[in-house]
Amino acid sequence: MPHFPQRLALQEDHHETSVEEEEEEENETNDECSNDEGSESIPPTPTTPSSRQTRLARLFQERRRLVGRTVSEGQLLAKPIANGREKSKEAEDTPDFYEHRAKAEVMKDYWLRHPFLSLWALRSTPYSADLLPYKGGEGLTHKFLEEIVKIILEYIDDTFDRSSRVLEFHHPHDLKEKLHLELPEKPENLDRILDDCRKTLQYCVKTGHPRFFNQLSTGLDIVSLAGHWVTTTANTNMFTYEIAPVFTLVEKATLKKMRELIGYTDGDGGAISNLYAVLTARHKHVPSCKRRGLNNLPTLVMFTGKIILEDLENKVQQAIARGDKPFFVSATAGSTVVGAYDPLNGIADICEKYGLWFHVDAAWGGGVILSRKHRHLVDGIHSYLADRIRSKDAFELVFEKPECTNVCFWYYPPSLRELEDGQEKQLRLHKIAPMIKGRMMNEGRLMVGYQPLDDKVNFFRWVVSNPAASKHDVDYMLDEIERLGQDL
């Protein structure tokens, strides 16, 4: 971890020095610095006509030599100064304007070549106020962000290393002791911020790990990560072309391509929620609501959930018979639990027949529109995992034909395999997945989610959308579940 050293004491010289003498002394200093064991060669500091300026140049030379050796704060044997006197504790955190200005004037050229040293010399411990946009903050800003990038790159390397843990699990009361969670009255220095960033990633779940199957949001795409850095740095809003000229054009080009892939000839809009879909459908069927409000409107009926075609048409007819107004059907392309797809083509036919607005929630499974093989997904696929489960007596699929990326299954430990089917077996099976998951979390080598659904007791829900996952990881997961649950 990099340290930001304490300010060095600067001894006052009271004799004037000629330019030639300064150059000679400077060259001697540079030779000493470059010949010190363990130090790197230091470029010469610009020569200046003032003895005070020369001393400042020597300060920077000495500081870089010490920093290059990674000297800690306690080893510098340095003390703060102010106008030749030791600063009091109160004065230590107070910037000396004239000292700052003199150093800035002397070292401006040097800062451009070795920027990160400047603020280290100006302040004993750097804070966010030493970074851009504050004057002279370029060097330390670069150094600080370089250290952040190092932390992130180490995390990324660890994420794709199968020998590393998916998480380092601690219970909440233990994790609180390891993290710096207090909100102080005064600002924290940059050393503390770097340490907090490092610990944050250390104790996070590595969702990009090849053996993280717990949630839908798995995987780490490096190009997308780079794009996120770029857009965050730009920190713009997509209000108008005036404020976001590049991003508005990117958005239009992206939406145009998405419409082409889906088969739409035109249309506008970006990410739209189910609520917006309902409001749009209501305005389409009852445009007067914008002027008159909701008074005297007919009873509007919408249909959603797992849709069965015959049942949907019956309920539409029943609503019409009651004098209500059916107006909206919401189907799903890839449910979050089992990855199920509603029969979209059949639903579309019913909606067209009765003049209903048809909305498809494709937040999870809509990506199959990009797949030639699964673009018109109806029956789902038999994944490698499903085939492996069918071949093992200790496992059972919750749904015989898993739909796309979600595969749900039960694990039966030896103690349950001989029991007759019935309430007792189901109650005991309901406890198995949570107990295995607890052991799994403590070891940190694997993460798979579990949950019940309707009348089905707890089952494992395996989700794969991570390009780093392989068949080997599937086999590893099944073997680990068997190992962790063998004695239950």
C-alpha positions in Angstrom: 0.0 0.0 0.0 1.4 3.4 -1.0 2.2 5.9 1.8 1.9 9.6 1.4 5.0 10.8 3.5 5.1 13.5 6.2 6.6 16.9 5.2 10.4 17.0 5.5 12.0 19.6 7.7 13.8 22.2 5.6 16.9 23.7 7.2 17.4 27.4 6.5 20.6 28.5 4.9 21.5 32.2 5.3 24.1 32.6 2.6 23.5 33.5 -1.0 24.6 31.1 -3.7 25.6 31.9 -7.3 23.8 30.3 -10.2 27.0 28.4 -11.1 27.4 27.1 -7.5 23.7 26.0 -7.5 24.1 24.1 -10.7 27.3 22.4 -9.3 25.6 21.5 -6.0 22.5 20.3 -7.9 24.5 18.0 -10.1 26.3 16.6 -7.0 23.0 16.0 -5.4 21.6 14.2 -8.5 24.8 12.0 -8.6 24.3 11.1 -5.0 20.7 10.2 -5.5 21.3 8.1 -8.6 24.2 6.2 -6.9 22.3 5.4 -3.7 21.7 1.7 -3.5 18.1 0.8 -4.2 17.2 4.1 -5.7 16.4 5.0 -9.2 18.1 7.6 -11.4 16.6 11.1 -10.7 16.3 13.6 -13.5 18.0 16.9 -12.8 15.8 19.6 -11.1 15.5 22.9 -13.0 18.0 25.5 -11.8 16.8 28.7 -10.3 18.5 31.9 -9.1 17.2 31.9 -5.5 18.8 30.1 -2.5 15.3 29.3 -1.2 14.3 28.0 -4.5 17.4 25.8 -4.7 16.6 24.4 -1.3 13.1 23.6 -2.5 14.6 21.8 -5.5 16.7 19.7 -3.2 13.7 18.9 -1.1 12.0 17.4 -4.1 15.1 15.5 -5.1 15.3 14.1 -1.5 11.6 13.3 -1.3 11.6 11.4 -4.6 14.6 9.4 -3.5 12.9 8.5 -0.2 9.5 7.7 -1.9 11.3 5.5 -4.5 12.5 3.4 -1.5 8.9 3.1 -0.2 9.9 4.7 3.1 7.0 4.7 5.6 5.9 7.7 7.5 7.5 6.6 10.7 10.9 6.2 9.0 11.2 9.6 7.5 12.3 11.3 10.8 10.8 14.5 9.5 8.9 17.2 11.2 6.5 19.9 9.9 7.9 23.5 9.5 6.4 26.9 9.1 8.7 29.9 8.3 11.7 28.1 9.7 9.9 27.1 13.0 8.2 23.9 13.9 4.5 24.1 13.3 2.1 23.6 16.2 -0.4 20.7 15.9 -3.1 23.3 15.0 -1.0 24.9 12.3 0.1 21.6 10.8 -3.2 21.2 8.9 -3.3 24.9 7.8 -2.0 25.5 4.3 0.8 28.0 4.1 -0.2 30.2 1.1 3.1 31.8 0.5 5.0 28.5 0.8 2.6 26.9 -1.6 2.9 29.8 -4.1 6.7 29.9 -3.9 7.0 26.1 -4.5 4.5 26.3 -7.3 6.4 29.0 -9.1 9.7 27.1 -8.7 8.6 23.6 -9.6 6.0 24.2 -12.3 8.2 22.7 -15.0 9.2 19.8 -12.8 5.6 19.0 -11.9 4.8 18.4 -15.5 7.4 15.7 -15.7 7.0 14.3 -12.1 3.6 15.6 -11.0 2.7 13.3 -8.1 5.6 14.6 -5.9 4.3 18.2 -5.8 1.4 17.8 -3.5 3.3 15.3 -1.3 5.7 18.1 -0.6 3.0 20.7 0.0 0.9 18.8 2.5 1.8 16.4 5.2 -1.1 14.0 4.5 -3.1 14.3 1.3 -6.9 14.6 1.3 -9.5 14.9 -1.5 -9.0 18.7 -1.4 -5.5 18.1 -2.8 -7.0 16.4 -5.9 -8.5 18.0 -9.0 -10.3 20.4 -9.5 -8.1 22.2 -6.9 -5.1 24.0 -8.3 -2.0 21.9 -8.6 -3.9 18.7 -8.0 -3.0 17.0 -11.3 -0.1 15.0 -10.1 -1.7 13.6 -6.9 -4.9 12.9 -8.9 -3.0 10.7 -11.3 -1.2 8.9 -8.6 -4.4 8.3 -6.6 -6.3 7.0 -9.6 -3.4 4.8 -10.6 -3.5 3.2 -7.1 -7.3 2.7 -7.5 -6.8 1.0 -10.9 -4.2 -1.3 -9.3 -6.7 -2.4 -6.7 -9.3 -3.1 -9.3 -7.0 -5.0 -11.6 -5.9 -7.2 -8.7 -9.6 -7.9 -7.9 -10.3 -8.8 -11.6 -7.3 -11.2 -11.7 -8.6 -12.8 -8.6 -12.1 -13.0 -9.9 -11.2 -15.2 -12.8 -8.9 -17.4 -10.8 -10.8 -20.7 -10.0 -8.5 -21.4 -7.1 -9.7 -18.2 -5.4 -12.8 -18.0 -3.3 -16.1 -16.6 -4.5 -16.4 -14.8 -1.2 -14.7 -14.4 2.1 -17.8 -14.9 4.3 -18.2 -13.2 7.7 -21.4 -12.8 9.8 -22.6 -9.1 10.0 -21.3 -8.5 13.5 -17.8 -9.8 12.5 -17.7 -7.9 9.2 -18.5 -4.7 11.0 -15.3 -5.0 13.0 -13.2 -5.5 9.8 -14.7 -2.5 7.9 -14.3 1.2 8.5 -18.0 2.1 8.7 -18.0 5.2 11.0 -18.9 8.5 9.3 -16.3 10.9 10.8 -16.8 14.6 11.4 -13.6 15.4 9.5 -12.5 14.3 6.1 -10.6 11.0 5.7 -7.2 11.1 4.0 -6.4 9.3 0.8 -4.6 6.5 2.4 -7.8 5.6 4.3 -9.8 5.8 1.1 -7.5 3.4 -0.7 -7.6 1.0 2.3 -11.4 1.2 2.3 -11.6 0.5 -1.4 -9.3 -2.5 -1.0 -11.4 -3.9 1.9 -14.6 -3.3 0.1 -13.5 -5.6 -2.8 -11.9 -8.1 -0.4 -15.2 -8.8 1.3 -17.5 -8.5 -1.7 -19.0 -11.5 -3.5 -17.1 -12.0 -6.8 -20.1 -12.2 -9.1 -17.8 -12.6 -12.1 -16.2 -15.8 -10.6 -16.8 -18.8 -12.9 -18.4 -20.6 -9.9 -20.9 -17.9 -8.9 -24.3 -19.2 -10.0 -26.4 -17.5 -7.4 -28.2 -14.6 -9.2 -29.0 -13.5 -12.7 -26.3 -10.9 -12.7 -23.3 -13.1 -13.2 -20.1 -12.5 -15.2 -17.7 -9.7 -15.7 -17.4 -8.3 -19.2 -14.2 -6.4 -19.5 -15.2 -4.2 -22.5 -18.5 -3.3 -20.7 -16.4 -2.4 -17.6 -14.3 -0.1 -19.7 -17.4 1.5 -21.1 -18.7 2.0 -17.6 -15.5 3.8 -16.6 -15.8 6.1 -19.7 -19.5 7.0 -19.1 -18.9 7.5 -15.4 -16.0 9.8 -16.1 -18.1 11.8 -18.6 -20.9 12.0 -15.9 -23.4 13.4 -18.4 -27.2 13.2 -18.5 -29.2 12.1 -21.6 -31.4 15.2 -21.6 -30.6 16.8 -24.9 -28.1 16.7 -27.7 -26.8 20.0 -26.3 -25.5 18.4 -23.1 -24.8 14.9 -24.4 -24.0 15.0 -28.2 -22.1 11.8 -28.4 -24.3 9.7 -26.1 -27.6 10.8 -27.7 -26.3 9.6 -31.1 -25.0 6.4 -29.6 -28.4 5.8 -28.0 -30.3 6.3 -31.3 -27.9 4.0 -33.2 -28.3 1.3 -30.5 -32.1 1.5 -30.4 -32.2 1.4 -34.2 -30.2 -1.8 -34.3 -32.3 -3.3 -31.5 -35.5 -2.6 -33.4 -34.0 -4.2 -36.5 -33.2 -7.3 -34.6 -36.6 -7.5 -33.1 -38.3 -6.8 -36.4 -39.7 -3.3 -35.7 -39.6 -0.9 -38.6 -39.7 2.3 -36.4 -40.4 3.5 -32.9 -38.7 5.4 -30.2 -37.9 4.9 -26.5 -35.3 3.3 -24.2 -35.7 1.1 -21.2 -39.4 1.2 -20.2 -40.8 -0.3 -17.1 -44.0 -2.4 -16.8 -45.7 0.6 -15.1 -45.1 2.8 -18.1 -46.4 0.0 -20.3 -49.7 -0.1 -18.3 -50.0 3.7 -18.4 -49.4 3.7 -22.2 -52.0 1.0 -22.7 -54.6 2.8 -20.6 -54.1 6.0 -22.5 -54.4 4.1 -25.8 -57.7 2.5 -24.8 -59.2 5.4 -22.8 -57.5 8.6 -24.1 -60.1 10.8 -22.3 -58.5 9.9 -18.9 -55.9 12.6 -19.6 -58.6 15.3 -19.6 -61.2 13.8 -17.3 -59.2 11.8 -14.9 -60.3 8.4 -13.7 -63.9 9.3 -12.9 -66.7 7.6 -14.9 -64.2 5.2 -16.5 -65.2 1.6 -17.1 -63.5 -1.0 -14.9 -60.2 -1.7 -16.6 -58.9 -5.3 -16.5 -55.3 -6.4 -17.1 -53.9 -10.0 -17.2 -50.5 -11.1 -16.0 -48.7 -14.0 -14.4 -48.0 -17.4 -15.9 -50.3 -17.5 -18.8 -52.3 -20.5 -20.1 -53.8 -19.7 -23.5 -57.2 -21.3 -23.0 -57.5 -19.7 -19.5 -56.5 -16.3 -20.8 -59.2 -16.3 -23.5 -61.9 -17.5 -21.1 -61.1 -14.7 -18.6 -61.1 -12.1 -21.3 -64.6 -13.2 -22.3 -65.8 -13.2 -18.7 -64.6 -9.7 -18.2 -66.4 -8.5 -21.3 -69.6 -10.3 -20.1 -69.4 -8.4 -16.8 -69.3 -5.1 -18.6 -65.6 -4.5 -17.8 -63.0 -3.4 -20.3 -60.0 -5.7 -20.8 -57.1 -3.6 -22.1 -53.7 -5.1 -21.2 -51.8 -8.4 -21.2 -48.3 -8.7 -19.7 -46.3 -11.9 -20.7 -42.9 -12.9 -19.7 -39.8 -13.9 -21.7 -37.6 -15.6 -19.2 -38.9 -15.5 -15.6 -36.3 -14.8 -12.9 -36.9 -18.0 -11.0 -37.1 -20.7 -13.6 -36.4 -18.8 -16.8 -39.8 -19.7 -18.2 -41.2 -18.2 -21.4 -44.9 -17.7 -21.9 -46.3 -18.8 -25.3 -45.9 -15.4 -26.9 -47.2 -16.2 -30.4 -50.5 -17.6 -29.0 -50.9 -14.7 -26.6 -50.3 -12.3 -29.5 -53.1 -13.9 -31.4 -55.6 -13.5 -28.5 -54.6 -9.9 -28.0 -55.1 -9.1 -31.7 -58.5 -10.8 -31.6 -59.8 -8.7 -28.7 -57.8 -5.5 -29.3 -55.7 -5.8 -26.2 -52.3 -4.1 -25.6 -49.6 -6.9 -25.5 -46.6 -6.2 -23.3 -43.6 -8.6 -22.9 -41.4 -8.3 -19.9 -38.1 -9.5 -21.4 -35.6 -8.1 -18.8 -34.1 -11.5 -18.3 -34.8 -13.7 -21.3 -35.0 -11.1 -24.0 -31.4 -11.7 -25.0 -32.4 -14.8 -27.0 -33.6 -12.4 -29.7 -29.9 -12.2 -30.6 -29.6 -16.0 -31.0 -30.5 -17.6 -34.3 -31.0 -20.9 -32.6 -33.3 -19.8 -29.8 -34.9 -16.6 -31.3 -38.3 -18.3 -31.5 -37.9 -20.1 -28.2 -40.9 -22.3 -27.4 -39.8 -25.6 -25.8 -36.6 -24.5 -24.1 -33.3 -26.5 -24.3 -31.8 -29.5 -22.6 -28.7 -28.0 -21.1 -25.6 -29.9 -20.1 -26.5 -29.5 -16.4 -30.0 -30.9 -17.0 -28.5 -34.0 -18.7 -26.0 -34.4 -15.8 -28.8 -34.2 -13.2 -30.8 -36.8 -15.0 -27.8 -39.2 -14.9 -27.5 -38.9 -11.0 -29.8 -40.7 -8.5 -29.1 -38.0 -5.9 -30.6 -35.2 -7.9 -34.0 -34.5 -9.4 -35.1 -31.7 -11.8 -37.9 -29.5 -10.6 -39.1 -29.0 -14.2 -38.3 -31.8 -16.7 -37.6 -29.3 -19.5 -35.7 -26.4 -18.2 -36.3 -23.2 -20.1 -33.0 -21.7 -21.4 -30.6 -20.5 -18.7 -32.3 -21.5 -15.4 -32.1 -25.0 -14.2 -33.9 -25.9 -10.9 -33.2 -29.1 -9.0 -33.4 -30.9 -5.7 -30.5 -32.8 -4.0 -31.5 -35.9 -1.9 -28.9 -36.9 0.7 -28.6 -40.7 1.4 -30.9 -40.3 4.5 -33.9 -39.3 2.2 -33.4 -41.6 -0.8 -35.1 -44.6 0.7 -38.0 -42.7 2.3 -41.5 -43.0 0.7 -42.9 -39.9 -0.9 -45.0 -38.0 1.5 -45.3 -35.0 3.8 -42.4 -36.1 6.0 -40.0 -36.5 3.1 -41.0 -33.1 1.7 -40.6 -31.4 5.1 -37.1 -32.9 5.5 -36.2 -32.1 1.9 -37.3 -28.5 2.5 -34.4 -28.1 5.0 -31.7 -29.6 2.8 -30.9 -26.7 0.4 -30.7 -24.1 3.2 -28.2 -26.2 5.2 -26.0 -27.0 2.2 -26.1 -23.3 1.3 -24.9 -22.3 4.8 -21.9 -24.7 4.5 -21.3 -23.4 1.0 -21.2 -19.8 2.1 -18.8 -20.6 5.0 -16.3 -22.2 2.6 -16.7 -19.6 0.0 -15.8 -21.8 -3.0 -19.2 -21.8 -4.7 -22.5 -19.9 -4.7 -25.8 -21.3 -5.9 -29.2 -19.9 -4.9 -32.2 -21.7 -3.6 -35.9 -21.0 -2.9 -39.4 -22.5 -2.8 -42.0 -21.9 -5.5 -45.8 -22.3 -5.0 -46.2 -25.9 -3.5 -42.6 -26.9 -4.3 -40.2 -27.1 -1.3 -36.8 -25.4 -1.4 -34.8 -26.3 -4.5 -31.5 -25.1 -5.9 -31.8 -22.6 -8.8 -28.7 -22.7 -11.0 -28.4 -19.7 -13.3 -25.7 -19.3 -16.0 -25.1 -16.1 -17.9 -21.3 -16.0 -17.2 -19.1 -16.6 -20.3 -16.3 -17.7 -17.9 -18.3 -20.7 -16.7 -17.6 -24.1 -18.2 -18.8 -27.7 -18.1 -16.0 -28.3 -15.6 -17.6 -25.7 -13.3 -21.0 -27.5 -13.6 -19.4 -30.8 -12.6 -17.6 -29.1 -9.7 -20.9 -27.6 -8.5 -22.7 -31.0 -8.4 -19.8 -32.7 -6.7 -19.6 -29.9 -4.1 -23.3 -30.1 -3.3 -23.0 -33.9 -2.8 -20.0 -33.4 -0.6 -21.6 -30.7 1.6 -24.9 -32.6 2.0 -23.7 -36.2 2.2 -24.2 -36.4 6.0 -27.6 -34.5 6.2 
